[in-house]
């Protein structure tokens, strides 16, 4: 039995405790598509990661999220895992997602030989990954940012990781606690962080051939905003993931909310200003019917200020849509609608994101 298998089994009971607002499917109860995804996550990522498990009440959304993550970050490719982890950590910091900063910062540190020899994640902009981190952490999705400071062959992977983490950070901010690390006294935290870095680094070094997740979802034509990905396995995986989450959005998200979020995401001058997004959100949903407003609030906050989604916002949505699957599907649709805007800009081209009403 491999170390990865032992780790996957040992963490199965604890990782689900990180999830809030929904009840994820327990591994021993998983069947069908959820079981297939869980099997791949444990095999290729090394454990049943809570950012994946939180999607399990909506199986197609779970498959889409894993396919996008696997075929960008996890699959072995020309960019190398360390560069991709640097992008993941930088995007997560920009999105105020401490959970993902801890996980992917630990993986980045652990990929370097020697205890404590890796880059300091809290000073990533100043280290060897500085140019890549500054590129990935740009705050605006509108207007060309220029391609990443990397060879052309690496661009699809690096842009793909950035887009996927703009999506995942939003979902993690809504559904997970602030850190995967246990609460420990400050003197012990360094030991915990070094241990996490060694474990995550070892898992990230394992080869992972591209394409295994494609079987989980039906093929889909690539949309215009995926032109930067070219004719690659990564593009195929993202197209399938985009289509699955879009289909779920059409079934769950009210049409008026879809139109509102798509329009706000497409407007380069629009978005919340200041510390709190709530006044902006209340103005934005005023034109919706009273029944649609809870979904509108949750969708807009997920898209623009996911760290400000509160228990009350979720409860208001649940009053009209009580199922866990609806909550996961709506937030996934809003998160991906916001994340897709970053692909063309980070690849250095015009913003061609298609409306998703």
Buried (B, 14 or more C-beta within 10 A) or exposed (E): EEEBEEBBBEBBEEBBEBBEBBEBBBBEEBEEBBBBBBBBBBBBBBBBBBBBBBBBBBBBBBBBBBBBBBBBBBBEBBBBBBBBBBBBBBBBBBBEBBBBBBBBBBBBBBBBEEEEEBBEBEEBBEBEBBEBBBBBBBEEBBEEBEBBEBEEEBBBBBBBBBBBBBBBBBBBBBBBBBBBBEEEEEEEEEEBBBEBBBBBBBBBEBEBEBEBBBEBBEEBEBBEBBBBBEEBBBBBBBBBBBBBBBBBBBEBBBEBBBBBBBEBBBEEEBBBEEEEBBEBBEEBBEEBEEEBBBBBBBBBBBBBBBBBBEEEBBEBBBEEBEEBBBBBBBBBBBBBBBBBBBBBBBBBBEBBBEEBB
